[in-house]
Amino acid sequence: MSVPADRDKLLKLLALLDSDQDAEALAAGRKAAGLLRTAKLDWDEVLVMSTERGWRGWLDAWLLYAGELKRRMLAERAAEHWRALARLRQEEIERLRHAKPGTRPAGPAPSITGHALIDRLLASSGLDATRRARVEAIATWFRRTHVLTEAEQADLETFARQIEATG
């Protein structure tokens, strides 16, 4: 239907189909069918629900939004990870540039997790096997979520104090 008035007229005719008067309902049905023929439409085209309207359209739009939001968050995390790697490599280059000739460079820089305390603990030789396993578990979780619980943060700080006290 090309004009909104035709749609309104069709809705009024369809409402008349519920009339108690058989002749009135029949006349309304025939007029509605004629209106569709004039607009070169069939009932299938009229009865198909629009995807832009209703709960289905809202749900589809929300799912697209949520997918895009997730994609952007993952991209931001990845970008921060690569920036941290670049900073670490740049610091390593600067350290090597300023090293005295003839001295052996230290071992490779620790793997970057994006959390300074975790990186420092992983690079430390002062952790026993149990504590190292705990730090590695926290590091694995932190790489995935970039979030630490209060208990994990407390464990890391305790380990760091213990290493400083013994070292």
Protein Blocks (a to p, Z undefined) as FASTA:
>chain_A
ZZfklmmmmmmmmmmmmpmblklmmmmmmmmmmmmmmnopafklmmpccfkgcjklmmmm
mmmmmmmmmmmmmmmmmmmmmmmmmmmmmmmmmmmmmpcehiacdddddddehiaklmmm
mmpckbcfklmmmmmmmmmmmmmnopacfklmmmmmmmmmmmmmmZZ
